[in-house]
Amino acid sequence: MKFRYCPTPEAVPGSGQPDAAVVIDVLRATTTIGWALHNGATAVHVFAQLDALRRAAAAVPQGKRLLAGERGGRALEGFDLGNSPVAATPAVVAGKQLFLTTTNGTRALERVQAVPRVFTCSLNNLAAVARRLQALTVAHVWIVGSGWEGSYSLEDSLAAGALLHTMAKALDSDPHNHCENDEMTAAAALWQVWRHNPEACLRLATHGQRLQRLGNHDGDFRCCAAVNSLAVAPTQVRPGVLGLV
C-alpha cells in the first residue's frame, strides 16, 4: 500500500486517480464531522460554497437539518453551529442532517469526491480509518490535507504522518516503505517529533494561533488533539455526503 500526501487541495494531481482518498482537516472540519456522526447525526453534507449549501438544505425539513460552518475560523451568522467538535453533542445533532461549509476542509472534500472511496480522518480516528483501508486492501491512497487557503498547514501534516505510522504498524512494516512522495516522508517525520504532545503542535500551527486570537478554544484543542478517541470512519456515501457504513 502506497500513500501520497497532498498538503492542500491545490496539490491534488490533475490526472490519475487513487483507489481511495483520506481527507484531513484537524482544526477542525474532519474532527467535527467525526464527532457529529458518532453522536448521532444521520449525514454530513459538505459544501465549498454557501449558495449551494443553502439550496440543498432548503430541501430538508427545518427540524431535520442543521446549518454548520465558518469562514476564517468564525462561525457564520445565522447558522445553527460553527465548526466546533465539542458543540456537536448528541443533544444537538442526533437525528439531524448537518449541512457543513468551512474555509478549507470542505474544499478538500469537494476536490476528491470523484474518488471511488473517500474517508475523513483526524487525530481522533486514526485507527478506525486504518482498519477501513486495511480491510479494503487498496494499493494506492491519497492523503489530502486541507491547508489554509491554499497554503501548507502543520496540523494536517501531523495527522497525515500519524495515519501513515498507524497503517504501517497494522501492516507490520516500515512506514517509509509506504511513502510515495517526499511530502509523505516529511509528514511521517513530523509525527515522530510531536507524537507525545500533539496538542502543542496544534497550538503552534498558524491556524492554531489564529483560533487562539479569536477566543477561548481550549475545548476544541483538547478534543482535536485526542488521539484515537473515536472509533468511527466517516465515509462518502455519495458525492458530497458523509455517513457511517
Salt bridges, closest charged atoms under 4 A:
GLU10 OE2 - ARG107 NH1 2.92
ASP174 OD1 - HIS176 ND1 3.26
GLU180 OE2 - ARG4 NH1 3.56
GLU180 OE1 - HIS140 NE2 2.94
GLU199 OE2 - ARG203 NE 3.01
ASP218 OD1 - ARG203 NH2 2.92
ASP220 OD2 - ARG28 NH1 2.83
ASP220 OD2 - HIS217 ND1 3.36
